Structure formats: C-alpha cells, structure tokens
Amino acid sequence: IGIFCLTLMNMPTSREEAGGGIYFTVEPGGVSPMMLFSLIGGGLIILGLVAAAIALMQKNVPTFTITEKGIICKYKGKETLSLFKDISDVYLFSVGRTSYTGSINSLAYRKNKSDAWTLISPRNSGYDKLISTFRSLYSEQRVQALRAQLEHGATLEFNYVDAKMIWFKRAFSLNVAGAANIDSSLQKFYLTKDNIIKDDKSIIINKSDKINTASWVDNLHLIDRDGNKKFSMMFPSIISADVFCTLLQEAIDRAEM
C-alpha cells in the first residue's frame, strides 16, 4: 500500500510529462495525486494507531485457566492460584451494550475483603464459557466449605449492593473496573440454618418456602405456602449470590416445618 501511495504521488499529470506512458489526469475541482496520497497515508496512520492500541490493551488483559479446584490468573508474568473453596466474594454484573438487558457478562472475585478484585469480562477470550464454568465449580465447592458451619449453628455473613447502585453502575460506569467499584456501598445480611437476618429483621425459613427468580435482573423472592413474599433482593446485588441461593435452598430442605 505504501508503494502504491508513493506511485500515485509521483505519477505524471500530463501527456507531456508521461512521455506517452500512463499519466494521472486531474479534472478541475478533482483530487490531485498528492491529496489522494495524503488521504490514504492519513488513513493508514490512524489504522496503525488503532491496531497498536488494541495490541496494548490485549497485552494488559489477564488470562485465566480453570482447574478442578480453582482458577489461575496470569498477569504481567505472575501466576496466582485461587482455590474456589477459599474465595469469599464473587460479584456478577454486566457492562457494555448488555448492561440494560441484564445479561451477565462480567465477574469479579477475591479471597478476602482486603484483596483487590480480579475481573473477568468481555475483554477476555471465551469469557462467557469461563464465567459459566467458574460459577458452577465455585458454587459447588464454596457451599461444601460453608455447609458444615451452617449445620453446626454458625451465622454466615453475606454482603449486598444497594439496588440503586446496581442501576447507577449500569448507566454510568465507563469500564469494567468502574462497574466493580462497589466496596464503599456494601451492606451486610446473614444466613443461619433457620433464618435470614437483614436490617435487624429475622425471616424464619420454613420447609414449605420456595425460591423464585426468573432471571438475574429480577428480584430473588422467598415465597411462603400462601404465595406471600417473605424476603426479596435483587439477585445481582448479592455478593456470592449462587452460593447464597444454594445454601438457602438446603436450609429450606432441612427445615422441620
């Protein structure tokens, strides 16, 4: 393309200059070879800058490998293994054009609240399968780690983000990191083998209760035998929502009445 541009720039513009060969006729008001070269050259420069920016962005994106017991994050030459059973927080959210449709396309995880979030998003190759596999293995193994505690009378602490913050993030977050910046808005609620405790209110778990959630954008409802909503939260607002739902269902199954 560069040779082609140089050829255009140096091509004769009259029969006399061409000496009987090929020449470039410029009609009044037409585009000269120099102008055409400048336009093509400018376009090539822009394409080159875009390609360089994309390459730089990809270079700064972590890569992930899921094993049977955990996930390996490789970033800037460093590998970090996080066992699913030890990951305390998983946040499911959406960024980009799917934000308003409610389709989950991003996931953030960390072992402890003192750790930084590790992000999986559409910038990662095969992110959809990666997130799906992560959720399945994490829920299974984290529940195993917490189940015994719950059965022996422990009170498990969960966190949630206010639903208004979820909608705000969808509307105004410009990138994945911004969408996952939720720590300052986290609030606590609790699960025991018999109750859900939120805002100083205790909701008794009965065997006849049912969990109802149609999609991740809908509220998660705990419904009693008469169809009344005993407890309701926006599913994506719950940190480690998959784990909470599984443990809640097991608590329902174990309830005596």
C-alpha positions in Angstrom: 0.0 0.0 0.0 2.9 2.3 0.8 4.5 1.7 -2.6 1.1 2.3 -4.2 0.8 5.7 -2.4 4.3 6.7 -3.5 3.5 5.7 -7.1 0.4 7.9 -7.0 2.3 10.8 -5.6 4.9 10.7 -8.4 2.6 9.8 -11.2 2.7 12.3 -14.2 -0.3 14.5 -14.5 0.0 15.3 -18.2 0.7 13.6 -21.5 3.9 15.5 -21.9 5.3 14.5 -18.5 4.3 10.9 -19.1 6.1 10.8 -22.5 3.5 8.6 -23.9 3.1 6.5 -20.8 0.4 6.3 -18.1 -0.5 9.6 -16.5 -3.0 10.9 -13.9 -5.5 13.4 -15.2 -6.7 15.9 -12.7 -10.0 17.5 -13.7 -10.9 20.9 -12.5 -12.0 20.5 -8.9 -10.7 17.0 -8.8 -8.3 15.3 -6.3 -4.6 15.6 -7.0 -2.2 12.7 -6.5 -0.6 14.4 -3.6 -4.0 14.9 -1.9 -5.0 11.3 -2.6 -1.7 10.1 -1.1 -2.3 12.3 2.0 -5.7 10.9 2.5 -4.6 7.3 2.1 -1.5 7.9 4.2 -3.5 9.5 7.0 -5.9 6.6 7.0 -3.0 4.2 7.3 -1.6 6.1 10.2 -5.0 6.0 12.0 -5.4 2.3 11.4 -1.9 1.7 12.7 -2.6 3.7 15.9 -5.8 1.7 16.4 -4.0 -1.6 15.9 -1.3 -0.6 18.3 -3.9 0.5 21.0 -5.7 -2.8 20.6 -2.5 -4.8 20.9 -1.5 -2.8 24.1 -5.0 -3.4 25.6 -4.7 -7.1 24.9 -1.3 -7.2 26.4 -2.6 -5.8 29.7 -5.5 -8.2 29.9 -5.0 -11.2 32.4 -5.5 -14.7 31.1 -7.3 -17.4 33.1 -7.1 -21.2 33.4 -9.7 -23.1 35.4 -8.7 -26.3 37.2 -10.8 -28.8 39.1 -10.2 -26.9 42.4 -9.6 -23.3 41.4 -8.7 -20.7 38.9 -5.3 -19.5 37.8 -4.8 -15.8 36.8 -1.7 -15.0 34.8 -1.0 -11.2 34.6 2.2 -9.4 33.8 4.3 -12.6 34.2 2.8 -13.5 37.6 0.5 -16.5 38.2 -1.9 -16.6 41.1 -4.0 -19.6 42.1 -7.2 -19.1 43.9 -9.0 -22.2 45.3 -12.7 -22.0 44.8 -13.4 -23.0 48.4 -11.3 -20.1 49.7 -12.9 -17.4 47.6 -15.2 -15.4 49.8 -16.6 -12.8 47.4 -17.9 -13.2 43.8 -19.8 -10.3 42.2 -21.8 -10.9 39.0 -22.5 -7.8 36.8 -22.9 -6.5 33.3 -21.0 -3.9 31.3 -21.3 -2.5 27.8 -24.3 -2.8 25.5 -25.8 -5.6 27.5 -26.0 -3.6 30.7 -29.6 -2.7 30.3 -30.7 -6.2 29.1 -29.4 -7.7 32.3 -27.3 -10.4 30.7 -24.3 -11.3 32.9 -21.1 -10.8 31.0 -18.6 -9.9 33.8 -17.5 -11.5 37.1 -15.2 -10.2 39.9 -13.8 -12.4 42.6 -11.4 -12.1 45.6 -10.4 -14.3 48.5 -10.9 -11.6 51.2 -12.3 -8.1 51.5 -8.7 -6.8 51.9 -7.8 -8.1 48.5 -8.3 -6.4 45.2 -11.0 -7.7 42.8 -9.8 -9.9 39.9 -12.0 -9.2 36.9 -13.3 -11.5 34.1 -15.0 -9.5 31.3 -15.7 -9.4 27.6 -12.1 -8.3 27.2 -11.1 -11.9 28.0 -11.2 -14.5 25.2 -14.1 -17.0 25.8 -15.3 -15.0 28.8 -18.9 -16.4 28.6 -17.8 -20.1 29.0 -15.1 -19.0 31.5 -17.8 -17.3 33.7 -20.2 -20.2 33.4 -17.6 -22.8 34.4 -16.4 -20.6 37.3 -19.9 -20.2 38.7 -20.6 -23.9 38.6 -17.4 -25.0 40.2 -17.3 -22.2 42.7 -20.8 -22.6 43.9 -20.3 -26.4 44.4 -17.0 -26.1 46.3 -17.7 -23.0 48.3 -21.0 -24.5 49.5 -19.2 -27.6 50.7 -16.9 -25.4 52.7 -19.7 -23.5 54.3 -22.4 -26.2 54.7 -20.9 -27.8 57.8 -20.6 -24.4 59.5 -24.2 -23.7 58.9 -25.4 -27.1 60.1 -23.4 -26.6 63.3 -25.2 -23.3 64.2 -22.9 -20.8 62.6 -24.2 -17.5 61.3 -22.8 -16.8 57.8 -22.3 -13.2 56.7 -23.1 -12.1 53.2 -22.9 -8.7 51.6 -25.0 -6.9 49.1 -25.0 -3.8 47.0 -28.0 -1.5 47.1 -30.2 -2.0 44.0 -30.0 1.7 43.2 -26.2 1.4 43.0 -26.6 -1.5 40.5 -28.7 0.6 38.2 -26.4 3.6 38.6 -23.4 1.4 37.6 -25.1 0.1 34.6 -25.9 3.6 33.4 -22.7 5.5 34.1 -19.8 3.1 34.5 -17.4 3.6 31.6 -15.4 0.4 32.1 -15.3 -2.9 34.0 -13.2 -1.6 36.8 -15.7 1.2 37.4 -18.6 -1.2 37.4 -16.9 -3.4 40.0 -16.0 -0.4 42.3 -18.7 -1.3 44.9 -16.8 -1.7 48.2 -18.0 1.6 49.7 -21.6 0.6 49.2 -21.6 -2.9 50.5 -24.0 -3.8 53.3 -24.4 -6.9 55.4 -27.0 -9.5 55.9 -26.9 -13.0 57.5 -28.0 -16.6 57.0 -28.4 -19.2 59.7 -29.8 -22.7 59.4 -33.2 -21.3 60.4 -33.3 -17.7 59.5 -32.3 -14.9 57.2 -31.4 -11.7 59.1 -31.5 -8.4 57.3 -31.9 -4.9 58.6 -32.4 -6.3 62.1 -35.3 -8.3 60.9 -35.4 -12.1 61.2 -37.2 -14.1 58.5 -37.9 -17.7 59.5 -37.1 -20.4 56.9 -39.9 -23.0 56.5 -40.0 -26.3 54.6 -42.9 -25.0 52.5 -41.0 -22.0 51.3 -39.9 -21.7 47.7 -37.2 -19.6 46.0 -38.4 -17.8 42.9 -36.2 -16.0 40.5 -36.9 -15.8 36.7 -33.6 -14.1 35.6 -30.7 -12.3 37.1 -32.4 -8.9 36.6 -35.4 -10.0 38.7 -35.6 -10.0 42.5 -34.9 -13.2 44.3 -38.0 -14.0 46.2 -38.6 -16.3 49.2 -42.2 -17.2 48.9 -44.3 -18.9 51.6 -47.0 -21.6 51.1 -49.7 -18.9 50.6 -47.7 -17.1 47.8 -46.6 -14.2 50.0 -43.1 -12.8 49.6 -41.2 -13.2 52.9 -37.9 -12.0 51.6 -36.8 -10.2 48.4 -33.5 -9.0 47.0 -32.2 -8.1 43.6 -30.1 -11.2 42.6 -27.0 -9.5 41.2 -26.8 -7.2 44.2 -25.9 -10.2 46.4 -22.2 -11.0 46.6 -21.7 -14.7 46.0 -25.4 -15.0 45.0 -25.1 -18.5 43.7 -23.7 -19.7 47.0 -26.4 -17.9 49.0 -29.2 -19.4 46.9 -27.8 -22.9 47.2 -27.4 -22.7 51.0 -30.8 -21.1 51.3 -32.4 -24.0 49.3 -30.6 -26.5 51.5 -31.9 -24.7 54.6 -35.4 -25.0 53.3 -35.0 -28.7 52.6 -33.7 -29.3 56.1 -36.4 -27.2 57.8 -38.7 -29.2 60.1 -41.9 -27.3 59.3 
